[in-house]
Amino acid sequence: MPVESNPEVFNNLAAKLGWPVESFCFQDLLSLDEWATAMIPRPVLAVAMLFNVVPAQEAHRVAEEGARAAAPAPPAAGAGGPLFITQDEALPNACGTIALIHGCTNALQAFGGPVALPEGAWLRAFAERATPRTSVERAALLSTDPALESKHDECVLRAR
């Protein structure tokens, strides 16, 4: 089941994964206009966007996937590079979870300091395991991770 796109659910899941939501939390951004962005605390470490998928976009996505399948796999991020996870059929309805993981793990790498994750935090362990891998290999890590599945399901069921 997909993670509901609201700050309460995102913060609940992020906390279960070891993210310090008391210092850096997810919030709704109502508009990209100045009045709305002024209400968001700083620093902003990541932005996740929610939008409806329309038929034209879906057709473009399918064509893009075909082109991507024919291309060589992107290299692993390596130290300091952005961490990207491919969403495939092994991870259906996981865009919210993947967006959360992208935001948190890339904030860790990009800022290298404002966020301290505790020893044993799922996000910390995942970032360490995932960094040397390709985006497809990272997706495989997620799709076979029972701890992530358990934490994800707990948050989704609690929100319903």
QUIBELTA-V466476 format. One record per pair of residues at least 6 apart in sequence whose C-alpha atoms are under 7 Angstrom apart, sorted by the first residue. I is the first residue (numbers start at 1). GAP is how many residues later the second one is. If there is no record, write none. Layout:
BEGIN
{{I & GAP} {I & GAP}}
END
This chain:
BEGIN
{{1 & 92} {2 & 91} {2 & 92} {2 & 94} {3 & 93} {3 & 94} {3 & 153} {5 & 91} {7 & 19} {7 & 20} {7 & 21} {9 & 146} {9 & 150} {10 & 16} {11 & 10} {11 & 14} {11 & 15} {12 & 143} {13 & 138} {13 & 139} {13 & 142} {15 & 6} {16 & 135} {17 & 104} {17 & 105} {17 & 106} {18 & 99} {18 & 100} {18 & 103} {18 & 104} {18 & 105} {19 & 98} {29 & 7} {29 & 8} {30 & 6} {45 & 62} {46 & 57} {46 & 61} {48 & 51} {74 & 60} {75 & 59} {76 & 55} {76 & 56} {76 & 57} {76 & 58} {77 & 6} {77 & 54} {77 & 55} {78 & 53} {78 & 54} {80 & 29} {80 & 30} {82 & 24} {83 & 19} {83 & 23} {83 & 48} {84 & 18} {84 & 51} {85 & 50} {85 & 51} {85 & 53} {85 & 54} {86 & 49} {86 & 50} {86 & 53} {87 & 52} {90 & 53} {91 & 52} {105 & 18} {105 & 22} {108 & 7} {117 & 7} {130 & 8}}
END
